[in-house]
């Protein structure tokens, strides 16, 4: 595969990427003939896999409309591009990369440049509908543009897909808006699935092998959750960072990380973990809402009582952390006074609705108070 000849592009970082220059050629195309790829890592949510959308359907209005709506969300900052192009014109130095669509019409699927194409389409739409007019010169510049067309001739399907992933990875090393961790991990996983070594996959994305391996493991763990019968339908890409944090030693051990299999093996604890990071029902926040909170959760997993309290209906992470912390005997007096105050002021309604767990807690408290008083009597009478 001569087009995949490895070439060092940065002697300082020693990043190695395939040379694809010989497979890219400039062509002029109409903006209306550019279509978004519904399988592009940046545009695909984990819930959308499987099924895979057949390529013949790529240009359907509802599919393209859904992708354009997604791109126009604030996180992609397309509005900033729109304002910049309206003010400064369309710069042709950083060209969009496309491939020929395999559908019925002569159209092109965007490999790299989704944000720019979305911005151009919005500018043209706003002009055509009278919402925001632009001058004739800019209109002519953006309704027909020069792109780089990937020559796929002579490539097998595996080689073709790899070339696309490599192009996407290279373009995000600099210049274009950086991918999020999940999108990077998705490309790394696909490259490795296609036979690329961990080091090569990392180099393609411009990150260290160690960082790429961390992303790959988290991606694998999230994919496993997506296949779970109960929790799979609730999985989102936003939960990816939870699995990055789950690689912390104490949580990793609790989840039964197997180095040989490179997966978590403690199914019971995995389901507890899924439960804690997922909304129990719409509108009801997860017990652990932020991935960064797993750094504190790491102190809870070694304490069954604290973990059980967190899983209870009204248990919180802060309460669980208190239970997991060693007792501070210098706080004995204030802690006892607080417990007395809470019990003294307990509303009748609450006393009537005590759960079984709360009843057992009070029984244990009464038993411990009795034992402590007996021990005090014995010690002071000697």
C-alpha positions as a printed NumPy array, in Angstrom:
array([[  0.   ,   0.   ,   0.   ],
       [  2.289,   2.823,  -1.186],
       [ -0.136,   5.568,  -0.093],
       [  0.207,   4.382,   3.514],
       [  3.977,   4.78 ,   3.542],
       [  4.863,   6.096,   6.999],
       [  6.369,   9.562,   7.058],
       [  7.599,  11.457,  10.127],
       [  6.009,  14.888,  10.175],
       [  7.314,  16.246,  13.471],
       [ 10.878,  15.451,  14.554],
       [ 10.233,  16.918,  18.009],
       [  7.278,  14.7  ,  18.895],
       [  8.226,  11.908,  16.462],
       [  4.61 ,  11.707,  15.287],
       [  4.229,   9.31 ,  12.362],
       [  1.31 ,   9.494,   9.923],
       [  0.528,   7.86 ,   6.588],
       [  1.279,   9.897,   3.46 ],
       [ -1.995,  10.467,   1.634],
       [ -0.998,  13.403,  -0.551],
       [ -0.886,  11.254,  -3.675],
       [ -4.518,  10.241,  -3.17 ],
       [ -5.965,  13.765,  -2.852],
       [ -6.84 ,  15.951,  -5.842],
       [ -8.528,  19.394,  -5.981],
       [-11.957,  19.558,  -7.625],
       [-14.62 ,  22.263,  -7.855],
       [-18.031,  21.23 ,  -6.52 ],
       [-21.363,  22.84 ,  -5.792],
       [-22.121,  23.411,  -2.112],
       [-25.458,  21.664,  -2.6  ],
       [-23.63 ,  18.501,  -3.673],
       [-21.799,  18.169,  -0.334],
       [-23.496,  15.844,   2.156],
       [-22.735,  15.125,   5.789],
       [-21.638,  11.629,   6.779],
       [-24.022,  10.264,   9.455],
       [-21.263,   7.825,  10.503],
       [-18.619,  10.503,  11.087],
       [-17.214,  10.079,  14.653],
       [-17.977,  13.699,  15.486],
       [-21.624,  13.35 ,  14.472],
       [-22.426,   9.89 ,  15.805],
       [-23.77 ,   9.281,  19.283],
       [-23.12 ,   5.878,  20.831],
       [-26.883,   5.248,  20.889],
       [-26.897,   5.321,  17.076],
       [-24.676,   2.226,  16.75 ],
       [-25.878,  -0.228,  15.619],
       [-27.668,  -0.033,  13.217],
       [-25.454,   1.422,  10.498],
       [-27.229,   3.767,   8.091],
       [-26.896,   2.47 ,   4.505],
       [-24.856,   4.828,   2.346],
       [-27.648,   4.996,  -0.228],
       [-29.727,   6.916,   2.366],
       [-27.067,   9.483,   3.286],
       [-28.601,  12.32 ,   1.232],
       [-32.151,  11.959,   2.573],
       [-33.486,  15.313,   3.775],
       [-34.385,  14.111,   7.279],
       [-30.964,  12.539,   7.836],
       [-29.092,  15.584,   6.553],
       [-31.404,  17.901,   8.492],
       [-30.767,  16.011,  11.727],
       [-26.996,  16.243,  11.244],
       [-27.161,  19.945,  10.394],
       [-29.25 ,  20.59 ,  13.51 ],
       [-26.662,  18.732,  15.592],
       [-23.817,  20.772,  14.102],
       [-25.646,  24.028,  14.805],
       [-25.658,  23.307,  18.528],
       [-23.458,  25.632,  20.548],
       [-20.722,  23.088,  21.267],
       [-19.614,  23.067,  17.602],
       [-19.321,  26.881,  17.48 ],
       [-20.627,  27.041,  13.903],
       [-22.128,  30.479,  14.6  ],
       [-18.616,  31.826,  15.194],
       [-17.564,  30.498,  11.788],
       [-20.634,  32.024,  10.182],
       [-19.829,  35.462,  11.617],
       [-16.169,  35.152,  10.624],
       [-16.95 ,  34.19 ,   7.006],
       [-19.516,  36.953,   6.648],
       [-17.01 ,  39.497,   7.892],
       [-13.749,  38.236,   6.378],
       [-14.822,  36.112,   3.433],
       [-14.194,  32.421,   2.821],
       [-10.517,  31.483,   3.022],
       [ -9.631,  28.702,   0.612],
       [ -6.304,  27.748,   2.18 ],
       [ -7.674,  24.978,   4.414],
       [ -9.714,  22.926,   1.974],
       [-12.518,  20.557,   2.809],
       [-11.807,  16.865,   2.17 ],
       [-14.465,  14.693,   0.537],
       [-15.019,  11.349,  -1.11 ],
       [-17.396,  10.365,  -3.874],
       [-20.83 ,   9.336,  -2.634],
       [-21.86 ,   5.812,  -3.613],
       [-25.471,   6.832,  -4.092],
       [-27.49 ,   7.527,  -7.2  ],
       [-26.42 ,  11.142,  -7.759],
       [-23.   ,  12.743,  -8.299],
       [-22.53 ,  14.036,  -4.764],
       [-19.686,  14.037,  -2.247],
       [-19.53 ,  12.841,   1.356],
       [-17.592,  15.129,   3.683],
       [-14.593,  13.485,   5.359],
       [-13.251,  16.608,   7.03 ],
       [-14.815,  20.074,   7.189],
       [-18.315,  19.447,   8.555],
       [-18.363,  22.684,  10.57 ],
       [-17.244,  24.782,   7.61 ],
       [-19.773,  23.213,   5.234],
       [-22.521,  23.693,   7.799],
       [-21.514,  27.346,   8.188],
       [-21.521,  27.868,   4.414],
       [-24.92 ,  26.206,   4.036],
       [-26.342,  28.388,   6.809],
       [-24.955,  31.569,   5.225],
       [-26.466,  30.64 ,   1.832],
       [-29.796,  29.645,   3.409],
       [-30.004,  32.883,   5.407],
       [-29.236,  34.88 ,   2.241],
       [-31.738,  33.001,   0.066],
       [-34.508,  33.423,   2.651],
       [-33.723,  37.116,   3.208],
       [-32.677,  36.628,   6.82 ],
       [-29.127,  37.937,   6.357],
       [-27.907,  39.193,   2.98 ],
       [-24.312,  38.881,   1.72 ],
       [-22.673,  40.459,  -1.315],
       [-22.66 ,  38.756,  -4.723],
       [-18.912,  38.038,  -4.635],
       [-19.082,  36.099,  -1.367],
       [-22.2  ,  34.28 ,  -2.531],
       [-20.354,  33.128,  -5.665],
       [-17.313,  32.103,  -3.606],
       [-19.253,  29.81 ,  -1.292],
       [-21.897,  28.276,  -3.567],
       [-19.17 ,  26.573,  -5.596],
       [-15.96 ,  25.721,  -3.758],
       [-12.741,  23.826,  -4.348],
       [-12.329,  20.709,  -2.218],
       [ -9.835,  17.857,  -1.986],
       [-11.276,  14.623,  -3.359],
       [ -9.952,  11.333,  -2.   ],
       [ -9.134,   8.935,  -4.851],
       [-10.425,   5.583,  -3.585],
       [ -9.431,   3.595,  -6.679],
       [ -7.276,   0.596,  -5.942],
       [ -8.244,   0.529,  -2.27 ],
       [ -9.901,  -2.378,  -0.572],
       [-12.747,  -1.603,   1.835],
       [-10.508,  -1.929,   4.905],
       [ -7.853,   0.323,   3.315],
       [-10.482,   2.853,   2.273],
       [-11.962,   3.105,   5.766],
       [ -8.515,   3.382,   7.306],
       [ -7.535,   6.176,   4.91 ],
       [-10.653,   8.115,   5.937],
       [ -9.938,   7.658,   9.648],
       [ -6.317,   8.688,   9.166],
       [ -7.341,  11.85 ,   7.298],
       [ -9.756,  12.756,  10.056],
       [ -7.113,  12.145,  12.702],
       [ -4.389,  14.141,  10.954],
       [ -6.629,  17.145,  10.366],
       [ -7.407,  17.327,  14.067],
       [ -3.753,  17.522,  15.12 ],
       [ -3.938,  21.262,  14.474],
       [ -5.926,  23.927,  12.689],
       [ -9.438,  22.544,  12.982],
       [-11.567,  22.314,  16.104],
       [-10.238,  19.509,  18.268],
       [-12.261,  16.362,  18.745],
       [-13.488,  15.453,  22.199],
       [-11.979,  12.441,  24.026],
       [-14.793,  10.11 ,  22.947],
       [-14.379,  10.943,  19.253],
       [-10.613,  10.412,  19.532],
       [-11.177,   7.086,  21.279],
       [-13.671,   6.006,  18.615],
       [-11.111,   6.541,  15.852],
       [ -8.372,   4.811,  17.874],
       [-10.647,   1.817,  18.447],
       [-11.467,   1.541,  14.753],
       [ -7.829,   1.85 ,  13.698],
       [ -6.821,  -0.869,  16.151],
       [ -9.705,  -3.066,  15.033],
       [ -8.333,  -2.742,  11.494],
       [ -4.957,  -4.066,  12.587],
       [ -3.047,  -0.895,  13.442],
       [ -0.709,  -1.206,  16.425],
       [ -1.441,   0.836,  19.587],
       [  1.579,   3.038,  18.802],
       [  0.502,   3.684,  15.194],
       [ -3.074,   4.485,  16.233],
       [ -1.767,   6.913,  18.851],
       [  0.565,   8.587,  16.365],
       [ -2.281,   9.097,  13.912],
       [ -4.164,  11.059,  16.564],
       [ -1.04 ,  12.932,  17.658],
       [ -1.072,  11.685,  21.245],
       [  1.149,   9.398,  23.309],
       [  0.62 ,   5.639,  23.253],
       [ -0.138,   5.725,  26.982],
       [ -2.863,   8.343,  26.5  ],
       [ -4.287,   6.466,  23.494],
       [ -4.387,   3.192,  25.45 ],
       [ -6.262,   4.936,  28.266],
       [ -8.844,   6.242,  25.79 ],
       [ -9.113,   2.859,  24.098],
       [ -9.789,   1.029,  27.39 ],
       [-12.45 ,   3.538,  28.391],
       [-14.043,   3.254,  24.936],
       [-14.135,  -0.532,  25.252],
       [-15.742,  -0.299,  28.698],
       [-18.388,   2.139,  27.446],
       [-19.164,  -0.14 ,  24.499],
       [-19.64 ,  -3.015,  26.959],
       [-22.132,  -0.923,  28.929],
       [-23.97 ,  -0.052,  25.698],
       [-24.647,  -3.764,  25.186],
       [-26.167,  -4.261,  28.652],
       [-29.827,  -5.245,  28.524],
       [-30.999,  -2.709,  31.118],
       [-28.44 ,   0.087,  31.019],
       [-27.501,  -0.04 ,  27.321],
       [-30.478,   2.078,  26.151],
       [-29.448,   4.813,  28.608],
       [-25.816,   5.101,  27.485],
       [-24.556,   8.414,  26.099],
       [-21.181,   9.6  ,  24.839],
       [-21.073,  11.959,  27.826],
       [-20.512,   8.932,  30.069],
       [-17.201,   8.196,  28.359],
       [-15.263,  10.323,  30.849],
       [-16.683,   8.23 ,  33.706],
       [-14.843,   5.208,  32.346],
       [-11.637,   7.208,  31.972],
       [-11.88 ,   7.991,  35.69 ],
       [-12.843,   4.387,  36.443],
       [ -9.28 ,   3.387,  35.554],
       [ -8.133,   4.772,  38.916],
       [ -6.513,   1.907,  40.907],
       [ -9.15 ,   1.439,  43.631],
       [-12.139,   1.591,  41.241],
       [-10.344,  -0.488,  38.624],
       [ -9.673,  -3.195,  41.209],
       [-13.256,  -3.031,  42.515],
       [-14.566,  -3.522,  38.968],
       [-12.262,  -6.504,  38.479],
       [ -9.93 ,  -5.2  ,  35.792],
       [ -8.295,  -8.106,  33.939],
       [ -5.056,  -7.029,  32.253],
       [ -4.964, -10.027,  29.917],
       [ -8.559,  -9.536,  28.732],
       [ -8.292,  -5.735,  29.026],
       [-11.814,  -5.545,  30.421],
       [-13.722,  -5.378,  33.694],
       [-14.824,  -8.796,  34.943],
       [-16.769,  -8.157,  38.167],
       [-20.249,  -8.111,  36.703],
       [-22.02 ,  -7.401,  39.998],
       [-19.931,  -4.314,  40.734],
       [-20.137,  -3.213,  37.113],
       [-23.919,  -3.114,  37.374],
       [-23.662,  -1.08 ,  40.582],
       [-21.344,   1.313,  38.739],
       [-23.772,   1.59 ,  35.807],
       [-26.588,   2.244,  38.276],
       [-24.696,   5.068,  39.995],
       [-23.772,   6.974,  36.817],
       [-27.18 ,   6.647,  35.124],
       [-30.423,   8.513,  35.716],
       [-32.843,   6.217,  37.521],
       [-35.647,   7.895,  35.589],
       [-35.965,  10.968,  33.359],
       [-35.344,  14.12 ,  35.354],
       [-33.919,  12.289,  38.359],
       [-30.146,  12.925,  38.498],
       [-27.684,  10.068,  38.721],
       [-26.111,   9.435,  42.11 ],
       [-22.769,  10.396,  40.595],
       [-23.442,  13.242,  38.161],
       [-19.892,  14.233,  37.219],
       [-16.974,  12.061,  36.179],
       [-14.658,  14.057,  38.416],
       [-16.711,  12.92 ,  41.433],
       [-15.362,   9.409,  40.883],
       [-12.128,  10.631,  42.434],
       [-14.048,  10.827,  45.719],
       [-16.072,   7.697,  44.968],
       [-12.756,   5.829,  44.96 ],
       [-12.757,   6.252,  48.751],
       [-16.226,   4.708,  49.05 ],
       [-15.793,   1.397,  47.202],
       [-13.773,  -0.205,  50.03 ],
       [-16.564,   0.445,  52.557],
       [-19.693,  -1.701,  51.964],
       [-21.836,   0.294,  54.423],
       [-20.951,   3.576,  52.717],
       [-21.593,   2.077,  49.282],
       [-24.96 ,   0.675,  50.349],
       [-25.95 ,   4.064,  51.759],
       [-25.042,   5.748,  48.479],
       [-27.224,   3.283,  46.596],
       [-30.187,   3.854,  48.927],
       [-33.016,   6.072,  47.721],
       [-31.913,   9.203,  49.57 ],
       [-28.213,   8.476,  49.943],
       [-25.73 ,  11.006,  48.588],
       [-22.041,  10.853,  47.728],
       [-21.148,  13.342,  50.464],
       [-22.971,  11.228,  53.049],
       [-21.251,   8.084,  51.78 ],
       [-17.866,   9.811,  52.043],
       [-18.633,  10.688,  55.66 ],
       [-19.441,   7.046,  56.402],
       [-16.264,   5.92 ,  54.636],
       [-14.056,   8.343,  56.56 ],
       [-12.348,   7.219,  59.795],
       [-14.262,   8.522,  62.846],
       [-12.87 ,  11.652,  64.493],
       [-13.26 ,  11.073,  68.205],
       [-12.558,  14.706,  68.983],
       [-15.901,  15.411,  67.301],
       [-17.733,  12.91 ,  69.544],
       [-19.679,  15.49 ,  71.543],
       [-20.967,  17.586,  68.625],
       [-21.797,  14.455,  66.609],
       [-23.876,  12.984,  69.445],
       [-25.603,  16.324,  70.046],
       [-26.487,  16.519,  66.364],
       [-27.929,  12.991,  66.397],
       [-30.038,  13.858,  69.464],
       [-31.291,  17.035,  67.818],
       [-32.242,  15.207,  64.61 ],
       [-34.163,  12.514,  66.513],
       [-35.825,  15.009,  68.849],
       [-37.067,  17.144,  65.959],
       [-38.028,  14.213,  63.718],
       [-41.429,  14.994,  62.164],
       [-44.266,  12.596,  62.889],
       [-44.69 ,  11.996,  59.172],
       [-41.06 ,  10.911,  58.878],
       [-41.319,   8.629,  61.912],
       [-44.348,   7.   ,  60.308],
       [-42.554,   6.465,  56.983],
       [-39.26 ,   5.02 ,  58.235],
       [-37.781,   2.549,  55.761],
       [-36.616,  -0.889,  56.84 ],
       [-33.012,   0.27 ,  56.517],
       [-33.663,   3.328,  58.685],
       [-35.362,   1.176,  61.344],
       [-32.374,  -1.158,  61.394],
       [-30.069,   1.854,  61.71 ],
       [-31.982,   3.139,  64.762],
       [-31.946,  -0.315,  66.365],
       [-28.193,  -0.524,  65.863],
       [-27.797,   2.984,  67.29 ],
       [-29.831,   2.097,  70.4  ],
       [-27.809,  -1.103,  70.844],
       [-24.498,   0.759,  70.553],
       [-25.631,   3.43 ,  73.026],
       [-26.533,   0.714,  75.549],
       [-23.193,  -1.077,  75.057],
       [-21.216,   2.157,  75.359],
       [-22.977,   3.106,  78.623],
       [-22.355,  -0.381,  80.087],
       [-18.69 ,  -0.225,  79.126],
       [-18.395,   3.223,  80.701],
       [-19.979,   1.957,  83.938],
       [-17.61 ,  -1.009,  84.146],
       [-14.514,   1.066,  83.403],
       [-15.348,   3.793,  85.932],
       [-16.354,   1.379,  88.726],
       [-12.942,  -0.358,  88.781]])
